[in-house]
Amino acid sequence: MSLTAAVLIIISAFMHAFWNLIGKRQQASLAFFTISSATLVLLTSPLLILYHRSLPAVPPSVWLLLAATGMAQAVYFLGLTAAYRQGDISLVYPLARAVPILMVVAASFALGKGDTISPLGLTGMILIVLGCFILPLPSFRRLQLRHYLKYTYLMVLVTAVGTAAYTLIDDEALRQLRQSPAIALTDTEVTLLFIALQVASTAVMMGLASFLFARERERFKLLMERRALLLSAALTGVVIMSTYGLVLASMAYVTNVSYVAAFRQLSIPIGAIFGLTLLKEPRYPPKLLGILIISTGLLLVGIG
């Protein structure tokens, strides 16, 4: 990996952890991230204008997948915001990043694609499971089921389901788009078009979800009345987009994309450090060890 790629991914990791920190500190809601998503639509709208001639050629099945990924993203943000309202970022963030990897891998095995996972990747997954098991414990001497039966962990699971779902859906949608003979675009152009479409779908679905819940409607109204909160939500959208843009840019400077996936896991200890230092969250030994084990496991999965 080149120095340029490393710098871009490190900056991206800090930014990813940072927007999660914003979400935690602002007690962010689904309405908050709906504003962020709307900002993303504005940022990516030039791509829709640039590739507008290809829109009629998008297969009907891809439009359905786009609707599905938008709903999965809404589920992700619904779970994430609920988890952050009650749980520490040093606890929620590592779990929310790790559990979806296990779900995606499990889905790969279920679909008969398990043979593509290397022994190194399997070792990493075992470490992730171990880390997720250790992380919620307040003490190594207090191993009790009740430590895992909490609302926060249920919402982390919801977050993970949303993440795993949109990951698998996006992969299938991109595969279909790239294989469509009617779309005369390069793979890079197809990816950019898909990002713009996915962002638009997410904003629509999150907007609908926000108005389904009375509490979210109240939060949306509060956001519109408080300029500082509205600006914070919009800037969070800019950070989210910039984070992903840096990851895409870094791919041009590596010989193996798996290195990007592995190096991105640096955001987990960064996010945990933000919580432990800036938010003064509890520093239980199991939490620290769990974060370390999960980070190592994800690194091995990325490399493997």
C-alpha positions, 0 to 999 in steps of 0.5 A: 500500500502506498503512502498516499493510500494510507493517508487517505484511509487514515483520514477517512477512518477519523472522519467515519468515527467523527460523524458517529461521535457527532451522532452520539453527542447530538443525540441524533435521531432518524430525522437528523440523519434524514437531513444528512441524507438530503444533503448527500442527494444535493452533493451527488445530484451532478452525477444524475445529471451527468449520467441521465441518459443511462437512467432509462436503461436501468433494469426494473430489478435494479430499481427494486433493489434500490428501493430495498437498499434505501429501506435497509439504510433506514433500518441501519440509521434507526437502529444506530441512533436508538443504540447511541441514545442509550449505549456508549459509543466505545461499545456500540461503534465496534459492535455495529462495525463488526456484527454485520461482517459476521452476518454477511459471511454467514449469508455467503455460506448460506448461498454456497459461497463459503469456499471463497473465504480464506483460513485467515478470514475465518480466523478473523471471524472467530476473533470477532465473535470472541471480541463481541462476546467479551466487549459488553462485560463490565468485569471478567468475573461477572459473566451473566446472560443479563449483560447481553439482554439489553435494549442497546444490544437489540438496537445494535442487532437492528443496525447490523441487520440493516448494514448486512442487508444493504451490503448484500443488496448493493453488491447484487444491484451493482453486479446487475448494472455492470452486466446490463448491455443497455448501459454503455458506461465503464465500471467506475461510471456505473459505480458513481451512478449507483451511488447517486441513485442509492443516496436518493433512495436512502433519503426518500426511505428515511424521510418516509420512516421519519414521518411514520413516527410521531417522535421523529416528526417532532424531532424533525420540526425541532431541527427545522426550528434550530439553525445550529442543529440543522447545520450540524445535520447537513455538515454530517452529511458532508462528512459522510460523503467525504468519508466514502469519497476518500475510500474510493480515491484510495483504491486508485493507489493500492494493488489489492482492494482488500488492503483498503477494507482491512485498513479502514478498520482503524476507525474502530479503535479511533471511535472507541478512543473518542468515546473513552476520552472525549465523552469520558465513557467507562474503561472496563478491562473487558471493553478495552480487550474486546475492542482490541480483539474485534479490531484485530479480527476485522483486520484479518478478515480484510486481508484474508 
